[in-house]
Amino acid sequence: MNRLIALLLLLMAPLNSGALEVFVCEPEWASLVKELAGENANITVATTALQDPHRLQARPSLIAATRRADLLICTGANLEIGWLPLLLRRAGNPTIQPGRSGHFMAANYVRKLEIPASVDRSQGDVHPQGNPHIHLNPNNIARIAKKLAQRLSQLDSVNQNNYSDRLQSFQSRWETATMSWEQRGEILNGLRLVSHHRAFSYLADWLDLDIVATLERKPGIPPSASHLVSLIELLSPNPPAAVVRAPYANEKPSLWLTERLDIRLLRLPYTVNETDGPVDLFELFDMTLAALEEANDERR
Amino acid sequence: MYRIRLTLAIALFFASNATLNAQDLSAEVADLRQMLVEMKNDYENRIEELESRLDRAERSVVTASRDADDAVEIAEQAATDATAGASAPNIYNPAIGVVLVGRYANVDPGWEAVPGFIPGGELGPGSSGFSLGESELNMNANIDTHFFGNLTLALEDEAGETEVAAEEAWIQTTGLPNGLSLLAGRYFSGAGYLNKFHRHADDFGDRPLPYQAFFGGQYIPDGLQLRWIAPTPLFLEFGAEQNWGNSFPSTGRSRTSPDARTFFAKAGGDAGVSHSWQLGLSYVSADVVDRGGVDIGGPPAEVFTGDSDLVGLDFVWKWAPGGNSTVQNFKLQGEYFNRTEDGIFAGLPYGGDQNGWYLQGIWQFRQGWRTGFRHDEVDADNGSLFTDTILEDPGRSSERNSLMIEWSLSEYSLLRAQYIDDRVLDASDNQFLLQYIMSLGAHGVHEF
């Protein structure tokens, strides 16, 4: 019996390898933690670029990962409402609960767009705190990076200098990159697009793109045939340059519409995807801009 | 200015050098040296002053920019707070969700007990025609930093009257460290796989036969549950429950003594991005007093008193291409139970051995559309002592095959049609169900 208790205690002791165990909901934040923490963080990412962050299940591997996490980084603003609360409740881990320093919600640190004046499910799956797809504006990334570095130093004060050095290095590279993206983005001003879901609102806001319609009649409700037909009528007098969709969104409705309007279908990377897409946040914006520039060339 | 003075001094030095004699020379040099030292000190002081002025200016630039940053942040925070409606008095209201269920069924003649099993809980296909299912009202919220609370009220029509029942009422710790959590109250037991789900989250309109026969639909005890998750990359969870009260399969009459225990272990993980799985093993042991209670006139009544031990094995495997379940996904799920009971039935010594299993596959073939097939069966081996009682050995297994198709516009609404080839009784029966399940209010969470 004593031996069993000793074994249990041994198993319960945290496996301390020195690095922070970081649980991340979306790939964009995983990439940011890599920039800011380097070797000091062991990262588990809940979703890939091919998974819709709205629709996920609290699967066993995620419960196991949240149980071991020192820090949890998610977007917040209700994006993960369908699965994160359950993970938090099942984890048996007080350090990552809301209100604790191990709980970091990126959307808390930026200004949100499309905050509804009133909410009702007849409007679709609207988020009362505003559109949660906040990461496609590099200025938001810069703000969140600063806050995240502070949080990392707070949780792991021994490596404080490492975090502040890395933040500085990231900030200077990011600032330069942002300036060049903004220069490149000037010609995209007013580019007319249709998007599948309102996943690109922050990108549009940043680059002054004009998203004239969405394939989903209401957020989160799959595009219906009747809505697509009405879009044809609406858009054919003055077709937009392209339909944009995130890799996880169903391709069929976008294909249908682009074929009929004879316009381009742009599968924007949406987020970091190390196996088949941008390997980090820098490439994410590079590739997004390149795709938009291509669509823009056809406009002229 | 310094330079001019210096040149002047040097010039003076050389000029005087030429006219003065040797005796005066050393005094002159000393004077000049003195003058140079003074000038040097003056020079250094001024440089220092300039440096400190520059430093001050630099610092104020830094503070100014920091102040500007802070101001931007404060303004943003204020904007965020304003939109969050922080002053509303109901801001701390729990998440409230309502589930509305209704069905139209053609299930005649139906059945109310599975041959060879003592009935308990909810059994059978129910009545034909239109009926309200279980309407549910759920409320949950964090209580404070250490506790989470959940209440589910079920409204059910029982012989023309609407009954309100506390289906679930439990609190759970969120503040215990090391993967531990403790739950107390009335809750869905961790035994089996399907048991932890609300009925409205099921893939079929009725529970599989082993659940009906062994748990009366669902095992919902009153008691305590302790869970521990191992700190391993593989999901490993162990749980133990100490339960009191009257819920089937335990039917203890005394609420003061513990009379049911559950132990369970679960393991799970991912296989690549497209597959995930979970395996479970559970054991439910219950002390039973007077289960059944069907009085057939003279004593002894057809009731069972004794020990009931149930072992369950469950698995689920889910597939979605690239892990993206939005358009297509598949789920295969199965459970096997074996129950042995020892004690007294109808005044005679009774030792029964019963088992049951089901296997089901659910395929989402396009966004919003799912279809599924299920086979379920139970089999009782009660010996030959109990002819003409409810435990009469049927000599065959009771089984069903079900086929369903469902459509959901959003994750809040669902319409389902189901066909059941029911061979629970000797005669085969064709049954049809049409069902709607709608949820409003707070967003539900998706258990795996």
Interface residues (C-beta under 8 A of the other chain):
Chain A: L11 M12 P14 L15 T47 T48 L50 Q51 D52 R55 L56 Q57 A58 R59 P60 S61 I63 A64 A65 R67 R68 N78 I81 G82 W83 P85 L86 L88 R89 R90 A91 G92 N93 P94 T95 Q97 P98 G99 N108 Y109 V110 R111 K112 I115 R121 G124 D125 Q129 G130 G220 I221 P222 Y248 A249 N250
Chain B: E76 A79 T80 T83 A84 N142 T145 H146 F148 Q172 T174 G175 L176 P177 N178 G179 L180 S181 R227 W228 I229 A230 P231 T232 P233 L234 F235 L236 E237 K266 A267 G268 G269 D270 V273 S276 W277 Q278 K318 G322 G323 N324 S325 T326 V327 Q367 G368 L409 S410 E411 Y412 L440 H443 G444 V445 H446 E447 F448
